[in-house]
Amino acid sequence: MIKEKEVKHLAQLARLELAEKDLPKLEKDLASILEYVGQLKKVDASKVEGRGKWPEANQRPDEARPGLSVADELLSLAPSIQDRYIKVKSVFKHGS
Amino acid sequence: MDLSQLTLQEAAQGLREKKFRSLDLTQSCLKKIKEMEPDLLAFLKVGEKEALAQAEAADQLLEKGGEASLLTGIPLAVKDNILVQGMSCTAASQILKNYLAPYDATVIRRLKESKAVILGKTNLDEFAMGSSTENSSFQITHNPCDLERVPGGSSGGSAAAVKGGEAIYSLGSDTGGSVRQPAAFCGLVGLKPTYGAVSRFGLIAFASSLDQIGPLTKTVADSRLVFQELRGKDGRDATTQPEGENVSRFSLQKLRIGLLKDDLLKEVDPAIVRRIKEMVGELEKAGAKVEVLDFSSLLFALPTYYIITPAEASANLARYDGIKYGKSAAASDLEEVYRLTRGEGFGPEVKRRIILGTFVLSAGYAEAYYQKAWKVRELIADDFRKAFQKVEVIISPTTPSLPFKIGEKVQDPVQMYASDLLTAPASLAGLPALNVPVGEIDHLPVGLQIMGPAFQEELLFQVGEEIEKLTPSR
């Protein structure tokens, strides 16, 4: 139902490193979960039109208001900073 | 007198009558923590110094009278996915092992305004994903009713702390049963409020369209006290609604109770079903009318839940990338930072759900799984709406089984997921639901669940208090 190649592809999409040794159990678990949730195929939901009757999030007027003043605390949580910037590895590889 | 055994109401009364101080109450809980923690492992962090300072501040307020609320000076424990400024907040994950909360969750801000005393942070299944607290990456919490058994989950630490006398009450979070099921397993009252009743600001997100913070308490009256303090509109959570009147016209003689059809209960331990039916029988004797509901969409609540929640989790957990906060793995390029940080930082259940969520949202499968699940969620919500035209409340067991042994289900995710069978429906429909203990079977606690219409928590409390009266005392 879901093959190792597919699990690896999903892990790549989710930016999630998986150990080779964990793949067989994960594959097996996912197969049984998907079989279980696959029951939904039996439900006739053809009359449901999208998401109905759910309360919309409350809108507020678009005006400035004070936020949390915790910029320093937030910065201090970052693994790597330079001055007041969060430092990341380069997005593009050198030479590309 | 062992103050740690008091209910919230009794403790609040004692403080007002100056029978003892918040400092005495807090010290009595801290003593209990020292005594019980080697067996229970309910706490990930105890803030003894902070708690004692908060108790002294509460005593000063109580001395002056005036602004004190019923929660003033009462020690509580907080699930470790709710932010308390300056304290660690780990979600029981290695990825947040060294994370210090930079601000207070709205519920914590409200409790601090009342001068409540925060004892510490309790264990949970990593990112609240689980039903036994065995998915914590730090420790396994034991059920105070039977140390070989799980306390339920994911708010297992919060449940064990209250049952063990380590806190007068606690806060948990409930996405598909994570307050109600541990409350049932530990013989406590647990409330999952209506979606939008309590602010989620400062709660580490798992599945945002279902998550709610709720109290675990020794009595229904205590649950009401905490809920009243937590609920209400918050500018920092746009889904919160203003406090309604929330007054019910309760009369046991006129109460109409809905029961689930037997085919919905066939996966449930027959002894639990019998106990629930006995309790409903007692309410019937007192004049309530009982109606069995034709509610077939509920058969599909659990598979619906296990599509929608991993989908939302896979999106919510994308923020743990090794850049802004939390663990960051040594790596040579940006993508490797993401992959390795997440690979090293997340445990097996979280990985399983991220992969599953990514799958049900991926092109080619989203329609068959995710979109379909939302449609079935609509059917379930609609069936609830119809049911509540006929009855005021729906009563069911809270859990399909009695507390199970540590290690019994942890290897088989589908079996573990079945724990949410009867709690997932109200979560999917955004409705309030309350667990009330109804005695023991084989010396293990049994929980009864009351579900009601949106924002009718008060009705649940009143029915819960009737059930409490029928049940041998705690």
HADDOCK unambig.tbl for C-alpha pairs under 7 A between the chains (distance, minus, plus):
assign (segid A and resid 10 and name CA) (segid B and resid 355 and name CA) 6.05 0.50 0.50
assign (segid A and resid 10 and name CA) (segid B and resid 358 and name CA) 6.41 0.50 0.50
assign (segid A and resid 10 and name CA) (segid B and resid 359 and name CA) 6.61 0.50 0.50
assign (segid A and resid 11 and name CA) (segid B and resid 355 and name CA) 6.31 0.50 0.50
assign (segid A and resid 14 and name CA) (segid B and resid 358 and name CA) 6.76 0.50 0.50
assign (segid A and resid 15 and name CA) (segid B and resid 338 and name CA) 5.92 0.50 0.50
assign (segid A and resid 15 and name CA) (segid B and resid 339 and name CA) 4.65 0.50 0.50
assign (segid A and resid 16 and name CA) (segid B and resid 339 and name CA) 4.54 0.50 0.50
assign (segid A and resid 16 and name CA) (segid B and resid 340 and name CA) 6.98 0.50 0.50
assign (segid A and resid 16 and name CA) (segid B and resid 342 and name CA) 5.53 0.50 0.50
assign (segid A and resid 16 and name CA) (segid B and resid 343 and name CA) 5.25 0.50 0.50
assign (segid A and resid 17 and name CA) (segid B and resid 339 and name CA) 4.86 0.50 0.50
assign (segid A and resid 17 and name CA) (segid B and resid 340 and name CA) 5.61 0.50 0.50
assign (segid A and resid 17 and name CA) (segid B and resid 342 and name CA) 6.78 0.50 0.50
assign (segid A and resid 17 and name CA) (segid B and resid 343 and name CA) 4.37 0.50 0.50
assign (segid A and resid 18 and name CA) (segid B and resid 343 and name CA) 5.98 0.50 0.50
assign (segid A and resid 26 and name CA) (segid B and resid 352 and name CA) 6.79 0.50 0.50
assign (segid A and resid 29 and name CA) (segid B and resid 413 and name CA) 6.93 0.50 0.50
assign (segid A and resid 30 and name CA) (segid B and resid 356 and name CA) 6.97 0.50 0.50
assign (segid A and resid 33 and name CA) (segid B and resid 414 and name CA) 6.08 0.50 0.50
assign (segid A and resid 36 and name CA) (segid B and resid 303 and name CA) 6.59 0.50 0.50
assign (segid A and resid 37 and name CA) (segid B and resid 303 and name CA) 4.29 0.50 0.50
assign (segid A and resid 37 and name CA) (segid B and resid 304 and name CA) 6.90 0.50 0.50
assign (segid A and resid 37 and name CA) (segid B and resid 306 and name CA) 6.83 0.50 0.50
assign (segid A and resid 37 and name CA) (segid B and resid 307 and name CA) 6.96 0.50 0.50
assign (segid A and resid 40 and name CA) (segid B and resid 300 and name CA) 6.67 0.50 0.50
assign (segid A and resid 40 and name CA) (segid B and resid 303 and name CA) 6.88 0.50 0.50
assign (segid A and resid 45 and name CA) (segid B and resid 375 and name CA) 6.08 0.50 0.50
assign (segid A and resid 45 and name CA) (segid B and resid 376 and name CA) 6.32 0.50 0.50
assign (segid A and resid 48 and name CA) (segid B and resid 375 and name CA) 5.92 0.50 0.50
assign (segid A and resid 50 and name CA) (segid B and resid 375 and name CA) 6.65 0.50 0.50
assign (segid A and resid 51 and name CA) (segid B and resid 378 and name CA) 6.80 0.50 0.50
assign (segid A and resid 57 and name CA) (segid B and resid 238 and name CA) 5.26 0.50 0.50
assign (segid A and resid 57 and name CA) (segid B and resid 239 and name CA) 4.79 0.50 0.50
assign (segid A and resid 58 and name CA) (segid B and resid 238 and name CA) 5.27 0.50 0.50
assign (segid A and resid 58 and name CA) (segid B and resid 239 and name CA) 6.24 0.50 0.50
assign (segid A and resid 70 and name CA) (segid B and resid 102 and name CA) 6.75 0.50 0.50
assign (segid A and resid 73 and name CA) (segid B and resid 102 and name CA) 5.65 0.50 0.50
assign (segid A and resid 74 and name CA) (segid B and resid 102 and name CA) 6.49 0.50 0.50
assign (segid A and resid 77 and name CA) (segid B and resid 324 and name CA) 6.99 0.50 0.50
assign (segid A and resid 77 and name CA) (segid B and resid 325 and name CA) 5.00 0.50 0.50
assign (segid A and resid 78 and name CA) (segid B and resid 323 and name CA) 6.49 0.50 0.50
assign (segid A and resid 78 and name CA) (segid B and resid 324 and name CA) 4.71 0.50 0.50
assign (segid A and resid 78 and name CA) (segid B and resid 325 and name CA) 4.54 0.50 0.50
assign (segid A and resid 79 and name CA) (segid B and resid 323 and name CA) 6.46 0.50 0.50
assign (segid A and resid 79 and name CA) (segid B and resid 324 and name CA) 6.82 0.50 0.50
assign (segid A and resid 79 and name CA) (segid B and resid 325 and name CA) 6.11 0.50 0.50
assign (segid A and resid 79 and name CA) (segid B and resid 328 and name CA) 6.43 0.50 0.50
assign (segid A and resid 88 and name CA) (segid B and resid 323 and name CA) 6.65 0.50 0.50
assign (segid A and resid 89 and name CA) (segid B and resid 333 and name CA) 5.66 0.50 0.50
assign (segid A and resid 89 and name CA) (segid B and resid 334 and name CA) 4.97 0.50 0.50
assign (segid A and resid 90 and name CA) (segid B and resid 333 and name CA) 6.63 0.50 0.50
assign (segid A and resid 90 and name CA) (segid B and resid 334 and name CA) 6.28 0.50 0.50
assign (segid A and resid 91 and name CA) (segid B and resid 334 and name CA) 5.89 0.50 0.50
